[in-house]
Amino acid sequence: MKIITCLGNPGKKYEKNRHNIGFLAADYLKNRYNFPAFREKFKALYSTVKINNEDVTLLLPQTFMNLSGESVTAALGFFKCSIEDLTVIHDELELEFGEVRLKKGGGHKGHNGIRSIMQLTGSSDFYRIRFGIGRPHHPAYSVADYVLADFSQDEYSALGRYFAEIDKILIENIL
């Protein structure tokens, strides 16, 4: 079993926010692999399907970003998975918009969802698919306001091609 945790914040208000790239990617993956309807458990929405003969669970924590580790630890325990079976898709300020990179381990770089997962699992030894959102271009624009702002129309329109890259990373490296 592999668990792909897609980070975001629940609710319409956050739907197109930069911080919700994980939830947006989950929609793409759900449609791409015909995941069944999401169910509620682990303070999350989740769905499981077979990909390349591997059981894969998409997990969308509904705890808000800062408490994502609660859902992740509950799901890891329920499915009896190790930290090495976990992949987290999240936004990354340090990468330019649209850059997609795979990383295993390391620090949280101030990302509260990653921090929560690290604190509650006691490990940083999981895969991360980092989606670049860049930094705010104006110095007076706070990082918090920036990540909670919606993607521009041009950025939002371009997301599909980047989700295909996330899919490629998953198939070539994780699944």
C-alpha positions in Angstrom: 0.0 0.0 0.0 1.2 3.5 -0.9 -0.4 6.6 0.6 -0.4 9.7 -1.5 -1.3 12.6 0.8 -2.4 15.8 -1.0 -2.1 18.8 1.2 -4.6 21.7 1.2 -7.3 23.4 3.2 -10.9 22.3 3.1 -13.7 24.5 1.9 -14.8 26.6 -1.1 -12.9 29.6 0.3 -9.5 27.9 -0.3 -10.4 25.9 -3.5 -8.1 27.7 -5.9 -5.4 28.9 -3.4 -1.7 28.3 -4.1 -1.6 26.4 -0.8 -4.2 24.0 -2.1 -2.1 22.6 -4.9 -2.3 19.1 -3.3 -6.1 19.1 -3.4 -6.0 20.3 -7.0 -3.5 17.6 -7.9 -5.8 15.0 -6.2 -8.6 15.9 -8.5 -6.4 15.2 -11.5 -5.2 11.9 -10.1 -8.7 10.8 -9.1 -9.9 11.3 -12.6 -6.8 9.9 -14.3 -6.9 6.6 -12.3 -10.7 6.4 -11.8 -10.5 6.4 -8.0 -13.9 5.6 -6.5 -15.8 8.3 -4.5 -14.0 9.6 -1.5 -14.9 8.4 1.9 -14.5 10.1 5.3 -12.0 8.7 7.9 -8.8 9.7 9.6 -10.1 13.4 9.7 -9.6 13.1 5.9 -11.2 12.2 2.7 -9.7 9.1 1.1 -10.0 6.7 -1.8 -8.1 3.6 -2.8 -7.4 2.0 -6.2 -4.9 -0.3 -7.8 -2.2 1.3 -10.0 0.5 -0.9 -11.5 -0.7 -3.8 -9.2 -0.1 -1.6 -6.1 -2.9 -0.5 -3.8 -2.8 3.3 -3.7 -4.7 5.6 -1.3 -5.3 9.2 -2.0 -5.6 11.1 1.3 -6.9 14.6 1.6 -6.6 15.8 5.2 -9.6 17.9 6.3 -7.9 19.3 9.4 -6.5 22.4 7.7 -2.9 22.5 6.7 -1.3 23.0 10.1 -2.7 19.8 11.5 -2.2 17.5 8.5 -0.1 15.1 10.5 -3.2 14.0 12.4 -4.7 12.5 9.3 -1.4 11.1 8.0 -0.5 9.2 11.2 -4.0 7.8 11.5 -4.0 6.5 7.9 -0.5 5.1 8.2 -1.5 3.2 11.4 -4.8 1.9 9.9 -3.2 0.7 6.7 -0.1 -0.6 8.6 2.2 1.4 6.3 5.7 2.7 7.0 6.9 6.2 6.5 8.6 5.0 3.3 5.1 4.3 1.9 4.1 7.9 2.2 4.3 10.5 -0.6 3.1 14.1 0.1 2.2 16.5 -2.6 2.5 20.1 -1.5 3.2 23.7 -2.6 6.8 25.0 -2.5 7.8 28.7 -2.2 11.4 28.0 -3.1 10.6 26.7 -6.6 9.3 28.9 -9.4 5.7 28.4 -10.5 5.3 25.1 -12.3 8.6 23.5 -11.3 7.8 20.0 -10.0 10.5 18.1 -8.0 10.7 14.9 -6.1 12.5 14.9 -2.8 12.9 12.4 0.0 13.6 13.6 3.6 14.9 16.9 4.7 13.4 19.8 6.6 10.0 21.5 6.4 11.3 24.9 5.2 8.5 26.6 7.2 5.7 24.6 5.5 3.3 24.0 8.3 1.7 20.9 6.8 5.1 19.2 6.3 6.1 20.3 9.9 2.9 18.7 11.3 3.5 15.4 9.5 7.2 15.4 10.6 6.2 16.1 14.2 3.5 13.5 14.5 5.2 10.7 12.6 8.6 11.4 14.2 10.2 11.2 10.8 11.1 13.3 7.7 12.0 10.2 5.7 9.0 10.3 3.3 8.8 11.3 -0.4 7.6 14.8 -1.3 6.4 16.0 -4.6 7.0 19.8 -4.4 5.0 22.0 -6.7 6.6 25.4 -7.2 4.4 28.4 -6.5 7.3 30.9 -6.3 7.5 33.7 -3.8 5.5 37.0 -3.7 6.9 39.5 -6.1 6.2 42.5 -3.9 8.1 42.8 -0.6 5.0 44.1 1.2 3.0 41.0 0.3 3.3 38.5 3.2 4.0 34.9 2.5 0.9 33.9 4.4 -1.3 36.1 2.2 0.5 34.9 -0.9 0.0 31.2 -0.3 -3.7 31.7 0.6 -4.3 33.8 -2.5 -5.8 32.2 -5.6 -3.7 31.3 -8.6 -3.9 33.9 -11.4 -6.1 32.9 -14.3 -3.0 32.1 -16.4 -1.5 30.0 -13.7 -4.7 28.1 -13.1 -5.1 27.4 -16.8 -1.6 25.9 -16.9 -2.0 23.5 -14.0 -3.1 20.5 -16.1 0.3 20.1 -17.8 2.1 20.3 -14.4 -0.3 17.7 -13.0 0.8 15.4 -15.8 4.4 15.9 -14.6 3.4 14.9 -11.0 1.8 11.8 -12.5 4.9 10.9 -14.4 7.0 11.4 -11.2 4.7 9.1 -9.3 4.8 6.3 -12.0 8.5 6.5 -12.5 9.6 6.8 -8.9 6.9 5.7 -6.4 4.4 3.3 -7.9 
